[in-house]
Amino acid sequence: MDTIDVRTIIPRDRHPLIFQTFDALADGAGFELVNDHDPKPLYYQFLHERPGQFTWQYLEQGPSTWRVAIRRQSQDNPTDSGAQDHD
């Protein structure tokens, strides 16, 4: 799984890069997001813009480093909420 460490990226460029990366994924593929804060706003943006298309799993929850596995759902097996283990 590829890793995207957005801690060194200008904040306004982070979400577009993450969505561009997600949109290029094959079904079932994913990446690990590394951030310096809880990316919960990004999670809600995914719910709004890519409903039923993704899974979200926290791998590490702070305090200084947050890691999330984000995967593209198979089109044959979408979820209702688009998320798993988001809390």
MOJOWO-V946356 format. One record per residue. RES is the residue in one letter. PHI is phi as a letter, one per 20 degrees, with the letter a starting at -180 (NA if undefined). PSI is psi as a letter, one per 20 degrees, with the letter a starting at -180 (NA if undefined). OMEGA is omega in whole degrees, 0 to 359 (* if undefined). Layout:
RES;PHI;PSI;OMEGA  RES;PHI;PSI;OMEGA
This chain:
M;NA;p;178  D;f;q;179  T;d;p;173  I;d;o;178  D;e;o;185  V;e;j;182  R;f;h;181  T;d;j;181  I;e;q;178  I;g;p;185  P;g;g;183  R;f;i;181  D;e;i;187  R;f;g;184  H;f;g;177  P;g;g;178  L;f;g;181  I;f;g;180  F;f;h;176  Q;f;g;178  T;f;g;179  F;f;g;183  D;f;h;180  A;e;i;183  L;f;q;169  A;f;q;176  D;g;p;178  G;n;i;180  A;e;r;181  G;b;a;176  F;b;r;177  E;d;p;177  L;e;p;177  V;d;p;182  N;b;r;180  D;e;j;176  H;b;r;179  D;f;p;181  P;e;k;181  K;g;g;176  P;g;h;177  L;f;g;177  Y;g;g;180  Y;f;h;176  Q;f;g;175  F;f;g;179  L;g;h;182  H;f;g;188  E;e;h;181  R;c;l;184  P;f;p;178  G;m;j;185  Q;d;i;188  F;b;r;166  T;d;q;185  W;c;o;181  Q;c;o;175  Y;f;p;175  L;d;h;178  E;b;p;184  Q;c;m;172  G;m;a;10  P;e;h;183  S;d;h;180  T;c;p;177  W;c;p;179  R;c;p;181  V;c;p;172  A;e;p;179  I;d;p;181  R;c;q;174  R;e;p;177  Q;f;q;172  S;f;p;178  Q;f;h;178  D;e;i;185  N;b;l;179  P;f;q;176  T;d;r;179  D;f;g;184  S;e;i;182  G;m;j;185  A;b;q;173  Q;b;p;173  D;l;l;182  H;e;i;180  D;e;NA;*
